[in-house]
Amino acid sequence: MSVKPDGAPAERPAALLERIRVLAGVELAPVSHAERLVSGLGGFCAIYLVLVLERGLLGDLGAALLVASMGASAVLLFAVPHGTLSQPWAVIVGHAVSAAIGVAVARVVPDAFLAAALAVGLAILAMHYLRAIHPPGGATALTAVIGGSQVQALGFGFVVMPVLLNAVILVAAAVAFNAAFAWRRYPVAWGRRNFASRPVTFPSGPSHADFVEALRRIGTFVDISEEEFVRLTELAKASSDERRLKPDAIRVGGYYSNGGFGADWAVRMVVDGDRGGPDGNVIWRVVAGRDRNATGLSSRRDLAAWAAYEVVRSESTWVRSSDVKIADD
C-alpha cells in the first residue's frame, strides 16, 4: 500500500481497478471448470429439445424469438440451479403469467411500442406479487407483443403452447440433468436434506424470524436461501478465523496493519514485550496512518484482534508480509 506524505494510504492502481470492478458489478465467484462445462452442456441439451418442438409450431422466426426467452431461462437453470430465480415455481409461473399479460396487452393496445413496454412492466409487477420473479419472463411478454403474425395468431393458446409446454420441458430437463451430478441440486428443496441433521441457526444466535425481518428491512429481492446464508456465514467466519493473526505470532520488531481504509488505516510496530504467552503484554507504536506516533500497551491477544495481517516496509509502501514471501517463492 503506498503512503501519502501525511501518512495516509494512497490509492494504488490495483485499488482503482478494484473500485471499477465493484462499480461494474463483476462477479468473482470461484466456480470450477467442471461446473462451467456442466452448465454449458445442460443448456445445450435443454435448448435443443425446446428448439425442435418450437420450430414445427411457430416456424423459424417465431421459434428464434421464443428461444431467446427460453435460452435466458436455461442460463439460470443450469448455471445457477440453486438460485431463487431458477426454481420451478419461478420458471413456470413467471413465463406463463408474462405470456398471458403480453397476449392481453397486444390485443387491447394498438400502439406496438406502448404495448411492448406495458407488457414488460406489468409482467414484472405480476411476477413480484406472485413471488415468481424470473427475468426471462420479461422477454416472453415482449415476444407475445412483437413476435409476428404466427405468434399473434395463437392468441391465448400461446400461453399453453409453446410457452407453458417449453417451460415445463426446461424444468424437467433441469431436474433430470442436475440430478446426475452430486454437487448440484435442483429444485433447491431437494438439497435441503443436507441440513436435516441440524436446525437452521446462525452462529451468533439469530432465529429464522430475524432472517425474515432482515430481508424485510432490506426491502429488495435477495436471491439467496436461508440455508445458503447460514452456510456462507459459517464458512466466512471459519475463513476469517484461519486468516487472522494468532496471538503467539505477535513478535517484538514486527509491523502489523489493521487493514483499514482511508483515515482508519494504521500500522503498529511492536517495540517491546514480555514472554507471557497470548495474554502477555506488548508495547507498540503507531508508525503510519491514524494516530501516528501514538504508543500503547496491550496484550498479544488484543493486538492480534486489532491487526488484520503483518506488513513489511517496501520502499515507500507497506505490503503484506505474506505477499512478499509469495513473490520470493
CORMOLIN-V631593 format. One record per pair of residues at least 12 apart in sequence whose ideal C-beta (glycine too) atoms are under 7 Angstrom apart, sorted by sequence separation. I is the first residue (numbers start at 1). J is the second residue. D is the distance in Angstrom with one decimal. If there is no record, write none. Layout:
I_J_D / I_J_D
//
This chain:
51_63_6.4 / 54_66_5.7 / 174_186_5.2 / 255_267_5.6 / 256_268_5.4 / 270_282_5.1 / 271_283_5.3 / 283_295_6.8 / 284_296_5.6 / 312_324_5.8 / 54_67_6.6 / 105_118_5.2 / 271_284_6.5 / 309_322_6.9 / 77_91_6.9 / 105_119_4.3 / 123_137_5.6 / 124_138_6.4 / 144_158_6.1 / 255_269_5.1 / 270_284_5.1 / 271_285_5.5 / 283_297_5.5 / 123_138_5.7 / 211_226_5.3 / 269_284_6.3 / 51_67_5.7 / 254_270_5.2 / 268_284_4.4 / 269_285_5.4 / 281_297_5.9 / 282_298_6.6 / 50_67_6.4 / 102_119_4.3 / 105_122_6.8 / 253_270_6.5 / 268_285_6.8 / 281_298_7.0 / 73_91_5.9 / 101_119_5.7 / 120_138_4.8 / 123_141_3.9 / 208_226_6.7 / 211_229_7.0 / 252_270_5.2 / 268_286_5.5 / 269_287_4.9 / 281_299_5.8 / 282_300_5.7 / 251_270_6.6 / 280_299_6.6 / 284_303_6.5 / 47_67_6.6 / 50_70_5.0 / 250_270_6.3 / 252_272_6.1 / 266_286_5.6 / 267_287_5.4 / 279_299_5.1 / 280_300_5.7 / 101_122_4.9 / 102_123_7.0 / 120_141_5.3 / 252_273_5.1 / 267_288_4.2 / 282_303_6.0 / 101_123_5.0 / 119_141_4.2 / 120_142_5.7 / 266_288_6.8 / 267_289_5.8 / 278_300_5.3 / 279_301_5.8 / 47_70_6.6 / 119_142_6.3 / 140_163_6.0 / 266_289_3.6 / 278_301_4.9 / 47_71_5.8 / 265_289_4.5 / 266_290_4.5 / 98_123_3.9 / 101_126_6.1 / 119_144_6.5 / 265_290_6.6 / 266_291_6.5 / 97_123_6.9 / 116_142_5.7 / 119_145_5.1 / 200_226_5.7 / 264_290_6.1 / 47_74_5.4 / 200_227_6.0 / 263_290_5.9 / 46_74_5.2 / 202_230_6.1 / 97_126_5.0 / 98_127_6.9 / 116_145_4.7 / 97_127_6.6 / 115_145_4.9 / 116_146_5.8 / 200_230_5.7 / 203_233_6.0 / 248_278_6.1 / 288_318_6.4 / 43_74_4.2 / 202_233_6.4 / 203_234_6.0 / 247_278_3.5 / 43_75_6.6 / 46_78_7.0 / 195_227_5.2 / 250_282_6.2 / 255_287_7.0 / 94_127_5.2 / 97_130_6.3 / 112_145_6.9 / 112_146_6.6 / 203_237_5.8 / 43_78_4.7 / 97_132_6.9 / 192_227_6.2 / 42_78_3.6 / 93_130_5.8 / 188_225_6.2 / 94_132_4.5 / 102_140_6.7 / 106_144_5.9 / 39_78_4.7 / 93_132_3.8 / 94_133_6.7 / 95_134_6.6 / 98_137_3.6 / 102_141_3.8 / 106_145_4.6 / 39_79_4.4 / 94_134_2.9 / 98_138_6.6 / 101_141_5.5 / 102_142_6.8 / 105_145_6.4 / 99_140_5.1 / 102_143_6.9 / 103_144_4.8 / 90_132_4.8 / 95_137_5.4 / 98_140_4.5 / 99_141_6.8 / 102_144_2.7 / 89_132_5.7 / 90_133_6.1 / 91_134_5.5 / 94_137_3.8 / 98_141_4.1 / 102_145_5.3 / 90_134_4.3 / 267_311_6.0 / 95_140_5.1 / 99_144_5.5 / 106_152_6.6 / 256_303_6.9 / 85_133_6.0 / 258_306_5.8 / 85_134_5.8 / 258_307_6.1 / 259_308_3.1 / 85_135_6.5 / 250_300_4.3 / 257_307_6.7 / 258_308_5.6 / 259_309_6.4 / 256_307_3.8 / 257_308_6.1 / 267_318_5.7 / 103_155_6.5 / 257_309_6.3 / 103_156_5.4 / 247_300_4.2 / 250_303_5.5 / 247_301_4.5 / 250_304_5.8 / 256_310_5.5 / 257_311_4.7 / 103_158_5.7 / 255_310_6.6 / 256_311_6.7 / 100_156_6.8 / 103_159_6.5 / 254_310_5.8 / 255_311_5.0 / 247_304_4.5 / 255_312_6.5 / 246_304_6.3 / 99_158_5.9 / 100_159_4.9 / 245_304_4.6 / 99_159_4.4 / 244_304_7.0 / 73_134_7.0 / 257_318_6.5 / 245_307_5.2 / 72_135_6.6 / 73_136_4.5 / 96_159_5.8 / 72_136_3.7 / 99_163_4.2 / 245_309_6.6 / 245_310_6.7 / 69_136_5.0 / 72_139_6.1 / 96_163_6.3 / 95_163_5.3 / 96_164_5.1 / 69_139_3.9 / 68_139_5.9 / 69_140_4.5 / 96_167_6.8 / 95_167_4.3 / 69_143_5.9 / 92_167_4.8 / 91_167_5.5 / 92_168_6.4 / 66_143_5.7 / 65_143_5.0 / 91_170_6.5 / 92_171_6.3 / 91_171_5.5 / 65_147_5.2 / 88_171_4.9 / 62_147_5.7 / 62_148_6.0 / 61_148_6.0 / 62_150_4.4 / 133_221_6.1 / 62_151_5.3 / 59_150_5.5 / 58_150_5.2 / 58_151_6.6 / 77_170_6.1 / 81_174_6.4 / 66_162_6.2 / 70_166_5.5 / 74_170_6.5 / 78_174_6.6 / 73_170_5.6 / 77_174_4.1 / 81_178_5.2 / 88_187_5.5 / 70_170_6.2 / 87_187_5.6 / 87_188_6.1 / 81_184_5.6 / 82_185_6.2 / 57_161_6.8 / 58_162_6.6 / 81_185_6.7 / 57_162_5.6 / 81_186_4.0 / 82_188_5.1 / 54_162_5.2 / 53_162_6.6 / 82_191_7.0 / 54_166_6.8 / 53_166_6.8 / 50_166_5.0 / 50_169_6.0 / 49_169_5.8 / 50_170_6.6 / 46_170_5.4 / 49_173_6.3 / 46_173_4.1 / 45_173_6.4 / 46_174_6.9 / 45_177_6.4 / 42_177_4.6 / 85_223_5.6 / 84_223_4.8 / 83_223_5.1 / 84_225_6.9 / 38_181_6.0 / 82_228_7.0 / 8_263_6.6 / 9_265_5.0 / 8_265_7.0 / 9_289_7.0 / 7_288_5.3 / 8_289_6.6 / 7_289_5.7 / 3_288_6.0 / 7_292_5.0 / 3_316_6.2 / 2_316_6.3 / 3_317_6.5 / 2_317_4.6 / 3_318_6.7 / 1_317_5.7 / 1_318_5.1 / 1_319_6.7
//
